[in-house]
């Protein structure tokens, strides 16, 4: 079983989502501490209780999904939903259970009033995911359903799942549009780079060839990868690639920029490093500025041999497969051809 917590905290909006105009997807409804499942009755009764509290987010909404092989009955689904409410500390609260039939697997939505009908205090959702996962693991074993170890809790004998087994809302939307989430793309295209690299610099260069950048987490811990448009956590790609495990292999994290700053670079090498980084991070205006300056510098060298040698020197801060290096190579090739044409013309006395 899998649980997902919704983001709607409004009585009306949540109820409209669960029941709404498309009643065909509603398989059945079950009320708890409510005399009826009638739409207006549920909304009115929950509002009366919620008004006794100062909270502006009276609804807690979550869903339970069963594996297709579980063959859970309606009564079992009600019992499972009721058990999760007890384990969350919401057994005495108003709740509406709504089963939908718009997927191949069975799933149940639970809309519960956070405000207690007697004490009028709002339930605190602190550590709700841990409580839910503990509840689901016990329920699975009780009914003999397929066990799905959670990220926050596992029973004895269960292995902690891969981080990449869960999708966030943005990634779910991508999948629905037929797109592949970033962490899956990186796993497919760059897993061997993570495994084969022997240093931070080698890993940075390998990923840069694919337009990827490793960065520290926003709070100074952990790590993330970006393609200049989206971000994903290192650990989501594979647990072996978490920042902690990479640092055990390569030592304390250093960005590619930090590694390059420790080298004695020429002006054009520094300019190219800036262009490559801006190109990789999707900073197009800055990249165009660097690229224009590099072109002028190469042209000012005056001879084809100098341009060629300078181009080769850029490999000290890049690789031949890097998209930015390929772009500069095209500029250099054009300049070399022009300079060679000038040299031939001068040799003929023109």
SULUR-V48958 format. One record per residue. N is the residue number from 1. RES is the residue in one letter. SS is DSSP state (2 for helix, 1 for strand, 0 for the rest). OMEGA is omega in radians with two decimals (999 if undefined). D_FIRST is the distance of its C-alpha to the first C-alpha in Angstrom with 1 decimal. Layout:
n/res/ss/omega/d_first
N/RES/SS/OMEGA/D_FIRST
N/RES/SS/OMEGA/D_FIRST
This chain:
n/res/ss/omega/d_first
1/X/0/3.12/0.0
2/X/1/3.08/3.8
3/X/1/3.03/6.8
4/X/1/-3.13/10.2
5/X/1/-3.13/13.5
6/X/0/-3.10/16.3
7/X/0/-3.12/19.9
8/X/0/3.13/21.8
9/X/0/-3.12/23.5
10/X/0/3.13/25.9
11/X/2/-3.08/25.9
12/X/2/-3.09/27.5
13/X/2/-3.13/25.7
14/X/2/3.14/22.2
15/X/2/3.12/23.2
16/X/2/3.11/24.9
17/X/2/-3.07/21.9
18/X/2/-3.10/19.7
19/X/0/3.03/22.6
20/X/0/-3.08/25.5
21/X/0/-3.09/27.9
22/X/0/-3.08/25.5
23/X/2/-3.12/24.7
24/X/2/-3.12/24.1
25/X/2/3.10/20.5
26/X/1/3.14/19.9
27/X/1/3.08/18.8
28/X/1/3.11/19.3
29/X/1/3.11/19.8
30/X/1/-3.12/19.8
31/X/1/3.03/21.8
32/X/1/-3.09/21.9
33/X/0/3.03/25.3
34/X/0/-3.05/26.6
35/X/0/-3.08/29.0
36/X/0/3.04/28.0
37/X/0/3.11/25.4
38/X/0/-3.02/28.5
39/X/2/-3.07/28.0
40/X/2/3.13/31.2
41/X/2/-3.14/30.8
42/X/2/-3.11/27.4
43/X/2/-3.10/28.7
44/X/2/-3.09/32.0
45/X/2/3.12/30.6
46/X/2/3.12/28.2
47/X/2/-3.13/31.0
48/X/2/3.13/33.4
49/X/2/-3.09/31.2
50/X/2/-3.12/30.4
51/X/0/3.14/34.1
52/X/0/3.13/34.7
53/X/0/3.12/33.0
54/X/0/-3.10/34.2
55/X/0/3.07/30.7
56/X/0/3.11/30.6
57/X/0/-3.00/26.7
58/X/0/-3.03/25.9
59/X/1/2.96/22.5
60/X/1/-3.05/19.1
61/X/1/3.07/16.5
62/X/1/-3.13/12.8
63/X/1/3.06/10.1
64/X/1/-3.14/6.6
65/X/1/-3.14/5.4
66/X/0/3.01/4.7
67/X/0/-3.10/6.4
68/X/0/-3.10/10.0
69/X/0/-3.04/10.9
70/X/0/3.12/9.1
71/X/0/-3.14/11.9
72/X/0/3.10/10.8
73/X/0/3.11/14.1
74/X/2/-3.12/15.1
75/X/2/3.11/16.0
76/X/2/3.11/12.8
77/X/2/3.10/11.0
78/X/2/3.13/14.0
79/X/2/3.13/13.8
80/X/2/3.12/10.2
81/X/2/3.13/11.5
82/X/2/3.14/14.7
83/X/2/3.12/13.4
84/X/2/3.09/11.8
85/X/2/3.11/15.2
86/X/2/-3.09/17.0
87/X/2/3.09/15.4
88/X/2/-3.08/16.3
89/X/0/-3.08/19.7
90/X/0/-3.05/19.7
91/X/0/-3.09/20.2
92/X/0/-3.08/23.8
93/X/0/3.05/23.2
94/X/0/-3.14/23.5
95/X/1/3.07/20.3
96/X/1/3.11/19.6
97/X/1/-3.11/16.4
98/X/1/3.10/16.5
99/X/1/3.10/14.6
100/X/1/-3.12/15.5
101/X/0/-3.05/16.3
102/X/0/3.06/17.2
103/X/0/3.12/14.6
104/X/0/3.13/14.2
105/X/0/3.14/10.5
106/X/0/3.11/10.0
107/X/1/-3.02/9.2
108/X/1/3.07/10.8
109/X/1/-3.14/13.1
110/X/1/3.12/14.5
111/X/1/-3.05/18.1
112/X/1/3.13/19.6
113/X/1/-3.13/23.2
114/X/0/-3.09/23.5
115/X/1/3.14/27.0
116/X/0/-3.06/27.5
117/X/0/-3.12/29.7
118/X/0/-3.10/32.2
119/X/0/3.13/32.3
120/X/0/3.07/31.8
121/X/0/-3.12/30.2
122/X/1/3.13/27.3
123/X/0/3.13/24.1
124/X/0/-3.07/23.7
125/X/0/-3.12/20.4
126/X/0/3.12/21.3
127/X/0/-3.10/18.6
128/X/2/-3.12/16.0
129/X/2/3.13/13.3
130/X/2/3.12/14.1
131/X/2/3.13/13.9
132/X/2/-3.10/10.5
133/X/2/3.06/9.1
134/X/2/-3.13/11.3
135/X/2/-3.11/10.2
136/X/2/-3.13/6.5
137/X/2/3.13/8.0
138/X/2/-3.13/10.5
139/X/2/3.14/8.8
140/X/2/-3.12/7.1
141/X/2/-3.14/10.7
142/X/2/-3.08/12.3
143/X/2/3.14/11.2
144/X/0/3.12/11.2
145/X/0/-3.13/7.8
146/X/0/-3.12/7.1
147/X/0/-3.13/6.9
148/X/0/-3.11/6.1
149/X/0/-3.12/9.0
150/X/0/3.10/9.4
151/X/0/-3.06/12.8
152/X/0/-3.11/13.9
153/X/0/3.05/13.0
154/X/0/3.04/12.7
155/X/0/3.13/13.7
156/X/0/3.14/17.0
157/X/0/3.13/17.1
158/X/0/3.10/14.2
159/X/0/3.06/15.5
160/X/0/-3.07/15.1
161/X/0/3.01/13.7
162/X/0/3.11/16.3
163/X/2/-3.06/16.9
164/X/2/-3.11/17.2
165/X/2/-3.12/13.6
166/X/0/3.14/13.0
167/X/0/3.00/15.3
168/X/0/-3.05/17.2
169/X/2/3.14/18.6
170/X/2/-3.13/21.7
171/X/2/3.08/20.2
172/X/2/3.12/17.9
173/X/2/3.10/21.2
174/X/2/-3.12/22.9
175/X/2/3.12/20.6
176/X/2/3.12/21.2
177/X/0/-3.13/24.9
178/X/0/-3.14/24.8
179/X/0/3.14/25.5
180/X/0/3.12/24.2
181/X/0/-3.05/23.1
182/X/2/-3.07/25.7
183/X/2/3.09/23.8
184/X/2/3.10/23.1
185/X/2/-3.13/26.8
186/X/2/3.13/28.0
187/X/2/-3.13/25.9
188/X/2/-2.97/27.5
189/X/2/-3.00/31.0
190/X/2/-3.14/31.6
191/X/2/-3.13/29.5
192/X/2/3.11/32.7
193/X/2/3.10/34.6
194/X/2/-3.06/32.4
195/X/2/-3.02/32.8
196/X/2/-3.11/36.5
197/X/0/-3.10/37.9
198/X/0/3.11/40.1
199/X/0/3.07/40.7
200/X/2/-3.09/39.6
201/X/2/3.13/42.4
202/X/2/3.13/41.5
203/X/2/3.11/37.8
204/X/2/-3.09/38.9
205/X/2/3.11/41.4
206/X/2/-3.13/39.0
207/X/2/3.13/36.4
208/X/2/3.09/39.3
209/X/0/3.14/40.3
210/X/0/3.10/37.0
211/X/0/-3.08/37.4
212/X/0/-3.12/34.9
213/X/1/3.02/35.5
214/X/1/3.10/34.0
215/X/1/3.02/34.4
216/X/1/3.05/33.8
217/X/0/-3.05/31.0
218/X/0/-3.14/32.2
219/X/0/3.10/32.5
220/X/0/3.10/34.3
221/X/0/3.14/31.5
222/X/0/3.14/29.0
223/X/1/3.14/29.8
224/X/1/3.12/29.0
225/X/1/3.10/30.3
226/X/1/3.01/31.8
227/X/0/-3.11/33.4
228/X/0/-3.12/35.5
229/X/0/-3.13/33.3
230/X/0/3.10/29.6
231/X/1/2.99/28.3
232/X/1/-3.13/25.4
233/X/1/3.09/24.8
234/X/2/-3.07/26.3
235/X/2/3.13/23.3
236/X/2/3.10/21.0
237/X/2/2.99/23.2
238/X/0/3.10/22.9
239/X/2/3.12/22.7
240/X/2/-3.06/26.1
241/X/2/3.09/27.5
242/X/0/-3.11/26.9
243/X/2/-3.13/30.1
244/X/2/-3.10/30.4
245/X/2/3.08/30.2
246/X/2/3.12/32.6
247/X/2/3.05/35.0
248/X/2/3.14/35.1
249/X/2/-2.95/36.3
250/X/2/-3.04/38.6
251/X/0/-3.12/39.6
252/X/0/-3.09/39.2
253/X/0/2.97/38.0
254/X/0/3.11/40.7
255/X/0/3.11/40.3
256/X/2/3.12/42.4
257/X/2/3.12/44.8
258/X/2/3.12/45.3
259/X/2/-3.14/46.1
260/X/2/3.14/48.5
261/X/2/3.13/50.2
262/X/0/3.14/51.2
263/X/0/3.05/53.2
264/X/0/-3.07/56.7
265/X/0/3.04/56.1
266/X/0/-3.13/58.7
267/X/2/-3.09/58.6
268/X/2/3.07/57.3
269/X/2/3.10/54.6
270/X/2/3.13/53.4
271/X/2/3.13/53.6
272/X/2/3.11/51.6
273/X/2/3.09/49.0
274/X/2/3.12/48.7
275/X/2/-3.11/48.5
276/X/2/-3.13/45.9
277/X/2/3.12/43.6
278/X/2/3.11/44.2
279/X/2/-3.09/43.5
280/X/2/-3.10/40.3
281/X/0/3.08/39.0
282/X/0/3.10/39.9
283/X/0/-2.90/42.9
284/X/2/-3.12/45.0
285/X/2/3.12/48.1
286/X/2/3.13/48.5
287/X/2/3.13/48.0
288/X/2/3.14/50.7
289/X/2/3.10/53.1
290/X/2/-3.09/52.6
291/X/2/3.12/53.0
292/X/2/3.14/56.2
293/X/2/3.11/57.6
294/X/2/3.12/56.9
295/X/2/3.13/58.6
296/X/2/-3.14/61.7
297/X/2/-3.14/61.8
298/X/2/-3.12/61.7
299/X/2/-3.11/64.3
300/X/2/-3.13/66.6
301/X/0/2.97/66.7
302/X/0/3.14/69.4
303/X/0/-3.13/69.1
304/X/2/-3.12/66.6
305/X/2/3.14/66.6
306/X/2/3.13/65.6
307/X/2/-3.14/62.8
308/X/2/-3.13/61.5
309/X/2/3.12/61.7
310/X/2/3.10/60.1
311/X/2/-3.14/57.2
312/X/2/-3.14/56.7
313/X/2/-3.14/56.8
314/X/2/3.12/53.6
315/X/2/3.07/51.7
316/X/2/3.14/52.0
317/X/0/-3.11/49.4
318/X/0/3.06/47.4
319/X/0/-3.08/47.0
320/X/0/-3.12/48.5
321/X/0/-3.13/45.1
322/X/0/-3.13/44.3
323/X/2/3.14/44.4
324/X/2/3.11/46.6
325/X/2/3.11/49.0
326/X/2/3.13/49.2
327/X/2/3.12/50.0
328/X/2/3.10/52.8
329/X/2/3.12/54.0
330/X/2/3.09/54.6
331/X/2/-3.13/56.6
332/X/2/-3.14/58.5
333/X/2/3.11/59.3
334/X/2/3.14/60.8
335/X/2/3.12/62.9
336/X/2/3.12/64.0
337/X/2/3.12/65.2
338/X/2/-3.14/67.1
339/X/2/3.10/68.7
340/X/2/3.11/69.7
341/X/2/3.09/71.2
342/X/2/3.14/73.2
343/X/2/3.10/74.4
344/X/2/3.13/75.5
345/X/2/3.13/77.3
346/X/2/3.12/79.1
347/X/2/3.12/80.1
348/X/0/3.09/81.8
349/X/0/3.12/83.7
350/X/0/999/82.1
